[in-house]
């Protein structure tokens, strides 16, 4: 027996589907484009869009289309103020540090910047110093930074690249914008990012995404002395992905 959705639930799901699609777009979305994406009739789509505009969830950008409105910004601010589900992501992070013996940390986008939101210390006698919580620069030279840029919305990525200088921190740092963009494309295809002494000499890192509905929520990173990283890269990649998959399940069940 197939369970039927109530009209109210169906309407809410359509509204969230529309908002997610518009949020992922790099430019305003027209009603026709949204209708095609949702396989919906154009009059029905206009009714949905007008409702979302009335509630402030969307704004109409003249004749160009629709983009997110101020209500979404207020909800986002409230989300950050009330505390995101970082706590439930710390247990997989600690497990990652324990399994690998290396320093591990959790990073995410926060108000247009890339921020370390949690750390876990490894057990190896010789280990990489943990990053402190809070915003940090040089995303172009860090595994977590490159990963978050690779998976970011096009507009957010380009704004970050234009506003942040690409300083050469080591001889391995990528500073040319075209080369960095190519590297970001490869990271998205591969599914993880590395920092091979791009930020600090003798230190290498692996970063993997924590995804929700194919969109990045945060990233787990493992840092290691380069000599040990070369010997254990395969193990580090597997452990990081295991932690990310555990985190994704926790977020979906929260």
Secondary structure as UniProt FT lines:
FT   HELIX           7..24
FT   HELIX           31..38
FT   HELIX           42..54
FT   TURN            55..56
FT   STRAND          58..61
FT   TURN            62..64
FT   STRAND          65..68
FT   HELIX           70..82
FT   TURN            85..86
FT   HELIX           87..100
FT   STRAND          103..110
FT   TURN            111..112
FT   STRAND          113..120
FT   STRAND          134..135
FT   HELIX           139..141
FT   HELIX           143..151
FT   HELIX           154..163
FT   TURN            171..172
FT   HELIX           177..190
FT   STRAND          192..196
FT   TURN            201..202
FT   STRAND          203..212
FT   TURN            213..214
FT   STRAND          215..225
FT   HELIX           226..253
//
